[in-house]
């Protein structure tokens, strides 16, 4: 039923899927060390800049055009032995493999564990205690670290943001996976709803489940409705979706713009 419903939505003009949610970058012209910059970005935006594609790098280059400063971004190496190719990771937990190192970088000098935009806007690893301006980014999603039932979470998002998040493509799933890295509950509410009467799942934004990411044993069979209606959440660990009774109290993710 899910596939045919998806087909009907697509060709009836009801499917309002966007091609992707944008990452917004912000230059902060205050000099801080990398850890201080990370703290500032997390308090005022989402995190230090994560760059996952050449398209995003091009946006960032345009943003810093005609400036000569070196800017911290969110890439760092938690363990960087000299002369060793360490695993560089993003501050927000993203697993993107995109890199744009300046030739000869990273040089893996002892203590150069943090990354900055450098000559010709490529990347250089530097000592984390250096003072630089920095680049933050803001996600189109907001993780709310309060615990609410699914219905209360829905009301909160619609009052203070736009809606509970509808994950109808892989791009939004990647945003959600990043957001749940900051969760304080093992599961996090999504805008995913089940109807016991018709026995199918749907998004509160109106889309059917054309894209799915269920954990094994969830979402694909007949739901047990004896305890009441069920709603969907994402697991903080596996980042897969599960079916839960809606009266559980969890963190939740709101969207801050139309999808």
C-alpha positions as CSV (number, residue, x, y, z in Angstrom):
1,X,0.0,0.0,0.0
2,X,2.9,2.4,0.8
3,X,4.3,2.3,-2.8
4,X,1.0,3.0,-4.5
5,X,0.1,5.7,-2.0
6,X,3.5,7.3,-2.7
7,X,2.8,7.2,-6.4
8,X,-0.6,8.8,-6.0
9,X,0.8,11.6,-3.9
10,X,3.6,12.3,-6.4
11,X,1.2,12.7,-9.3
12,X,-1.6,14.5,-7.5
13,X,0.5,17.5,-6.8
14,X,0.3,17.0,-3.1
15,X,3.9,16.0,-2.6
16,X,5.9,19.1,-1.5
17,X,9.3,17.6,-1.2
18,X,12.2,20.0,-1.5
19,X,15.5,18.9,-3.1
20,X,17.4,19.4,0.1
21,X,17.7,21.5,3.2
22,X,20.5,24.1,3.1
23,X,23.2,24.5,5.7
24,X,23.7,28.2,6.5
25,X,27.2,29.5,7.4
26,X,28.0,32.4,9.6
27,X,31.4,34.2,10.0
28,X,32.2,35.3,13.5
29,X,34.9,37.9,13.6
30,X,35.9,37.3,17.2
31,X,39.2,35.7,17.9
32,X,38.9,32.5,20.0
33,X,40.8,29.3,20.3
34,X,39.2,26.2,18.7
35,X,37.4,25.0,21.8
36,X,36.0,28.4,22.6
37,X,34.8,28.8,19.0
38,X,33.1,25.4,19.2
39,X,31.3,26.4,22.4
40,X,30.2,29.7,20.9
41,X,28.8,28.1,17.8
42,X,26.9,25.5,19.8
43,X,25.4,28.2,22.0
44,X,24.4,30.5,19.2
45,X,24.0,28.4,16.1
46,X,24.4,24.6,15.7
47,X,28.1,24.0,15.7
48,X,31.4,24.9,14.1
49,X,31.2,24.6,10.3
50,X,30.9,21.2,8.8
51,X,31.6,21.0,5.1
52,X,30.4,17.9,3.2
53,X,30.7,18.8,-0.5
54,X,32.5,21.0,-3.0
55,X,29.2,23.0,-3.3
56,X,29.3,23.9,0.4
57,X,33.0,24.7,0.1
58,X,32.2,27.1,-2.8
59,X,29.6,28.8,-0.6
60,X,32.1,29.2,2.2
61,X,34.8,30.6,-0.2
62,X,32.3,33.2,-1.4
63,X,31.5,34.1,2.2
64,X,35.1,34.7,3.2
65,X,36.0,36.3,-0.2
66,X,38.5,39.3,0.1
67,X,39.3,38.5,3.7
68,X,42.8,37.5,4.7
69,X,42.0,35.9,8.0
70,X,42.3,32.3,8.9
71,X,39.0,30.8,10.1
72,X,38.4,27.8,12.4
73,X,36.1,25.2,11.0
74,X,34.7,22.1,12.8
75,X,37.3,19.5,11.7
76,X,39.7,18.2,14.3
77,X,41.9,15.2,15.1
78,X,41.3,13.8,18.6
79,X,44.6,11.8,18.3
80,X,47.2,13.0,15.9
81,X,50.5,11.2,16.3
82,X,53.3,13.0,14.4
83,X,53.8,11.6,10.9
84,X,50.6,9.6,11.1
85,X,47.5,9.9,9.0
86,X,45.0,10.4,11.8
87,X,41.2,10.1,11.5
88,X,39.9,13.7,11.3
89,X,36.4,14.1,12.5
90,X,33.7,16.8,12.5
91,X,32.6,18.6,15.7
92,X,28.9,17.8,15.1
93,X,29.6,14.0,14.6
94,X,29.0,14.0,10.9
95,X,30.8,11.2,9.0
96,X,31.5,13.1,5.8
97,X,34.7,12.1,4.1
98,X,35.0,15.4,2.1
99,X,38.3,17.1,2.5
100,X,40.0,20.1,0.8
101,X,43.5,20.2,2.3
102,X,46.1,22.7,1.1
103,X,49.0,20.9,-0.7
104,X,51.3,19.4,2.0
105,X,48.6,19.4,4.6
106,X,47.8,17.9,7.1
107,X,51.5,17.8,8.1
108,X,50.7,16.1,11.4
109,X,53.1,18.3,13.5
110,X,52.7,17.5,17.2
111,X,49.8,19.4,18.7
112,X,48.3,20.6,15.3
113,X,45.0,18.9,15.9
114,X,42.5,21.6,14.7
115,X,41.7,22.7,11.2
116,X,41.4,26.2,9.8
117,X,40.6,27.8,6.4
118,X,44.0,28.9,5.1
119,X,45.8,30.1,2.0
120,X,43.5,30.2,-1.1
121,X,40.7,29.1,1.2
122,X,42.0,25.5,1.5
123,X,42.5,23.7,4.8
124,X,45.5,23.6,7.2
125,X,45.9,21.9,10.5
126,X,47.1,24.2,13.4
127,X,47.5,24.3,17.1
128,X,44.1,24.4,18.8
129,X,45.1,27.2,21.2
130,X,45.7,29.7,18.4
131,X,43.3,32.6,18.3
132,X,41.3,32.9,15.0
133,X,37.9,34.1,13.9
134,X,35.7,31.2,12.9
135,X,32.8,29.9,10.9
136,X,29.6,28.5,12.5
137,X,26.7,26.8,10.8
138,X,23.0,26.6,11.5
139,X,21.0,23.5,10.8
140,X,17.4,23.7,9.4
141,X,16.4,21.4,12.3
142,X,16.3,21.9,16.0
143,X,16.7,19.1,18.6
144,X,14.7,20.0,21.6
145,X,16.3,18.6,24.8
146,X,13.0,18.5,26.7
147,X,11.0,15.3,27.2
148,X,7.4,15.3,25.9
149,X,4.8,12.9,24.6
150,X,4.5,12.7,20.9
151,X,1.4,15.0,20.8
152,X,3.0,17.5,23.1
153,X,6.1,17.5,21.0
154,X,4.0,18.1,17.9
155,X,2.2,21.1,19.6
156,X,5.5,22.5,20.8
157,X,7.1,22.4,17.3
158,X,4.1,23.9,15.6
159,X,4.0,26.7,18.2
160,X,7.7,27.5,18.4
161,X,9.1,26.3,15.1
162,X,7.4,24.9,12.0
163,X,6.6,21.3,12.6
164,X,7.9,17.9,13.9
165,X,10.4,16.8,11.3
166,X,9.3,14.7,8.3
167,X,12.1,12.6,7.0
168,X,11.1,12.0,3.4
169,X,14.5,11.8,1.8
170,X,18.1,10.8,2.5
171,X,19.2,14.4,2.8
172,X,16.8,15.1,5.7
173,X,17.8,11.8,7.3
174,X,21.4,12.9,7.4
175,X,20.4,16.2,9.1
176,X,18.3,14.1,11.6
177,X,21.3,11.8,12.3
178,X,23.4,14.8,13.1
179,X,20.7,16.3,15.4
180,X,20.3,13.2,17.5
181,X,24.0,13.2,18.4
182,X,23.0,15.9,21.0
183,X,20.0,14.0,22.4
184,X,19.6,13.1,26.1
185,X,17.1,10.3,25.5
186,X,17.8,7.0,23.8
187,X,15.0,7.6,21.3
188,X,13.9,10.9,19.7
189,X,10.4,11.7,18.3
190,X,9.9,12.3,14.6
191,X,6.8,13.6,12.8
192,X,5.9,10.0,12.0
193,X,2.4,8.8,12.7
194,X,0.5,5.6,12.4
195,X,-3.3,5.1,11.9
196,X,-4.7,2.0,13.4
197,X,-7.9,2.3,11.4
198,X,-6.2,2.2,8.0
199,X,-3.0,0.5,9.2
200,X,-0.4,2.7,7.5
201,X,2.3,5.2,8.5
202,X,2.5,8.8,7.3
203,X,4.3,12.1,8.0
204,X,2.5,14.9,9.7
205,X,3.5,17.2,6.8
206,X,1.3,15.1,4.6
207,X,3.8,12.8,2.8
208,X,3.6,9.0,2.7
209,X,6.7,6.9,3.4
210,X,8.4,6.9,0.0
211,X,11.7,6.9,1.9
212,X,12.1,4.6,4.9
213,X,14.8,3.7,7.4
214,X,13.1,1.3,9.8
215,X,15.0,-0.7,12.4
216,X,14.4,-4.5,11.9
217,X,11.0,-5.6,13.2
218,X,9.6,-2.1,13.1
219,X,7.2,-0.3,10.8
220,X,6.7,-2.9,8.1
221,X,4.1,-5.3,9.8
222,X,0.8,-5.1,11.5
223,X,1.0,-2.7,14.4
224,X,-0.2,-3.7,17.9
225,X,-2.8,-1.0,18.6
226,X,-4.1,-2.5,21.9
227,X,-2.2,0.1,23.9
228,X,-3.3,3.1,21.7
229,X,-2.0,4.9,18.6
230,X,1.7,4.6,17.8
231,X,4.2,7.2,16.6
232,X,7.7,7.0,15.1
233,X,11.0,7.8,16.7
234,X,14.6,7.6,15.7
235,X,17.2,5.7,17.8
236,X,20.0,7.8,19.1
237,X,22.5,5.0,18.6
238,X,21.6,3.2,15.3
239,X,19.8,6.2,13.7
240,X,17.1,3.9,12.6
241,X,13.3,4.4,13.1
242,X,11.2,2.6,15.6
243,X,7.5,2.3,16.5
244,X,6.5,3.5,20.0
245,X,3.4,4.2,22.0
246,X,2.9,8.0,21.8
247,X,2.6,8.5,25.5
248,X,6.4,8.0,26.1
249,X,8.3,11.2,26.9
250,X,11.3,11.8,24.6
251,X,13.4,14.5,23.1
252,X,12.2,15.6,19.7
253,X,13.3,17.3,16.4
254,X,11.5,20.3,15.0
255,X,12.0,21.7,11.5
256,X,12.7,25.5,11.2
257,X,11.6,25.9,7.6
258,X,9.1,24.4,5.2
259,X,10.2,21.1,3.6
